[in-house]
Amino acid sequence: MTAQEKLNQKIHNNFHVCVGLDTVFNKIPEYLRNSKNPVVEFNKIVIENTYESAAAFKINFAFYEKDGLLGIENLLATIELIPKDILIIGDAKRGDIGNTSQMYAESIFNYFKCDAVTLHPYMGFDSLEPFLQFKDKLNFILALTSNKGAEDFEKLKLNDDKFVFQRIIEKVKEWNQNKNCGIVFGATNSKELEDNINLFGDLPVLLPGVGAQGGSLEDVVKIFDTANNQNYLINISRSLIYCDNSSSFPETIRSEIEKMNSIIQSLKRKQ
């Protein structure tokens, strides 16, 4: 299956939650910390108890790369645990000059075998082109992020009174010749999402910022439903994977993601 087919299948079945595997040793349940490999064991429990309700898994490479060779081994082991019909997003935020990007693209897609990647666009089209040449993959390009620093550049006004992030969205639509582009758009500010959703067109949208960063799951679903747009993934990381520090963690996380899906589906029926 292509990345697009994996995503479309989940969205067709009303799944929109992307589980973020931003695993930190000192945050995982204490009863797992003496395991042979606590990080992989924790990720295994998360995956086994969420995959039936998840639309995708997003793995933040930095949380693994910091541990050197062991971290890379944990990253590879985690990817192997994810069922083959579920979208795997390598959250690596790449984007560099052409030759370097070619190496990054081969690493993410050929070596790690991720279905999708996050990219930053600030070096222009040629820095992303090697990724876009992988026609069966997805590329989520940063438009408006959920951090405070988004004010520094992303929200600067251009001469035509558009924000930088709005120009990025326009460019991504131009670059989407292979229908393998999406955008990252922060969900911490519902008004910004509501004001800009009509710019997205048919681009898949990855939305960070719901949960621990304060974004509202309910607001996001309502805004997309009102716009008659179902092409989105709501990333949930810390507030989901660290929802319980006890030995009941597997049951709790399963219940939590099922609850999120119930909320999403109930809001859709009300629109």
N, C-alpha and C positions, 0 to 999 in steps of 0.2 A: 504493500500500500504506500502511496505517496503521502507526504506530510499533509497536503491539502485534503486528501481522502480521509485520513485519520481524524483531522479536525472537523470536517463536515459531518462525518458519521456521529461524532459525539454531540455536536450542536443540534443535529437533526433529532437526537433523543433528549434534548433539553438539558444537556450537561454543559456547565460553563465554569466550574471551579477548577482552577489550575493549582495543584499542590506544590508549594515551594519547598524544596529540600535544602534549606539553608542550615545544615546541621552543625551545631556547636556542642562539643563534648560536655561542657559543664552545665548545659541546659537540658540534656536528655534525662529521662527518669533515672533516679539513683540505682534502682535495682538492675539496670542494664550496664552500669559503668564497669562492672567487673567481668563482663563478657570477653570472649577471646578477641573480638573486634567490635567494640561498642558502637561505633559510627555506622558500620554496615548492618549490624543487628538492629539498631534503631530504625534505619532507613527501610529495612526489610519489613518491620512491623508496620511502619507508616504505609508503605506501598500495599502490603497485603490487606490492610484494613480500609484503604481508600480507593483502590483502583476501580472498583465496580461503580463508584460514584464520581470519579474524577474525569475531567475532560482532557487533562494534560498534567505532566509533571515538569517543573522547571528546576533545573539544578544550577545553583550559583557556583561557578567554577572556583571563585576565590576562597570559598569555605573549605575546599579540598586542596587547592594548589598550595596553600600556606603550610601544609604538612609534607611537602616535597614528594618523594617517591611513594610513601605510604598513602598520601592523599590522592595521588593519581590512581593507585591501585583501588582505593576505596571508591573513587569516582567511577572507574570501570566496572567494579563489582555492583555498584548501585544501578548503573545503566542496564546491566544484565538482568536485574531483578524486575524491571518494568516490562509488563506484557507488551508484545510486539505491535498490538493494534492501538496503542495509546501514544499520543504525541509527546516526544521528549524534547524540551527546549533547553539548549545549552546557553545559560545566561552568562555570557562571556564578555559582552559589550566590546566587540572587536571593531576595527576600522582603521586602516593604515594605508600607506602607499601600495600600489598595485602588486608588486612582487611579494611583499610581506603579507598582504591580505590573501593572496593565493595560498600561501603556506598556512595561514590561520584557517581558511576555508577547508583545506584538505584535512587539517587536524580535527576540526569540529565535525565535519560530515563523513569523512572517510575513516579516520582512526577511532574517534569516540562514537561515531555512528549516531549522532543526534539528528533529529528530524528538523530542528529549527534552531535559530541562534538569535541573540540580541546584538544589534549593531549601532554604533553612533555615526552620524552622517557628516560630521563637521569638516572632514577632508574631501567631501564631494563624491561625485558618482564613481570616479575611477577607484576610489578606496573601497567601494562596496561591490563593484562589478564582478570580481571573482566569486563572491557568494551568490550573486544573482544568476550566475551561469549554471548553478545547480538547480535545474528546473523543477525537480521533484521535492525540493526542500522549501522551508519557509524562513523568511528573514524579517524579524520584528525590529524596525528602525526607530530609535528614540526620537520622539517628537516633544512631548511635554512629560517630564518626569515628576515623581511625587516628593522630591526632596526640596528643602528650602532654597538650595542653590539654583533651582530652576529660574529664580528671579535674575540671576547674574547675566545669563545669555539668552535662554529660551524665550523669555518674556520681553525682550527688547523690542521696541517698535522700529519698523523699517520706514523708509520714505513714503511708502504707499499706505501707511497706518496699519499694516498687518504686523502681527508678532512673528518673530523668527520661527517659533514652533508651527505657526500656520503655513509659512512658506515651505517648511520641511514636509508637511503633509501633502502640499501641492506637488512637490518634487517627487515624493514617494509614489504618488499616483502616476506620474510621468514614467518613473523607472519600472513600473509594474507590468512590463511587457510580457513576462512569463507567468503572470498571476501567482507570483511566489513572494510578494511583499506584504508586510503588515506594519503596524505601528505600535509603539508603546505610548500610552497616554495615562498619566496619573489620575487616580480616582479620589484623591483626597479632597478635591474641591468640586462638588456636584455642579455648581453654577458654570464652571469652566467647561465641564463635560457637556452640559446641556447646550451651552452657547456654540460649541464647536462640532457637535456630533454630525451635523449635516455636511461637514467637510470630508468625512471619512470615506464616503462612497462605499465601495465593496471591499475595502481593506479589512482584513482581520485585525482586531484590536486586543492587545494585551494590556490589562489594567492592574498595575500595582497600587498599593496604598490603602486597600480595604483591610480592616482588622486592626492590627497593632499601630498602624500609622494614622488611624482615625477615619478613613473613608467608610461610607455607608453601603453595605451590600444592597439594601432595599432601594436606595436612591439610584444606584447604577442600573439595576434591573429595570426600574420604572422608566428611566431616561431612554435606555435602548429600546424598550418595548414601545414607548410612545413614538419613537422615530422609526418603528417597524424594522429594526435592525437586530438580528440575532447573532451576528458574526463577531462574538467577543469572548474573551477569557478573563475571568476575575482571579488574579493571583492571590492566594492566601498562604502565608508562610508561618510566621511566629505564632499568631493567634490560634492556628490549627495544630501545628506539629508539637507545640509545647502546652497543649491544653490540659494535661494531667501528668503529674510527677509520680503517680503511684503505680502499683502493679496492675491497676485497672486501665492503664493507658490504651491498650489495643481496643477495648470496648468503647472507651470514651471518644477516641478519635473517629472511630467508625460512626458513632452516634452523632458527632459534631458535623461531619461532612454530609451525612444524610439529612440533618436538620437544615443545613444551608441549601441543599437541593430542594427540600420541601418549601422553603421560603421563596426560592427562585420560581418554582413552578406555580405556587399559589399567587404570586404577584403577576405572573404572565396571564393567568386565567382571569385576573381582575381587569386587565387592560382592554 
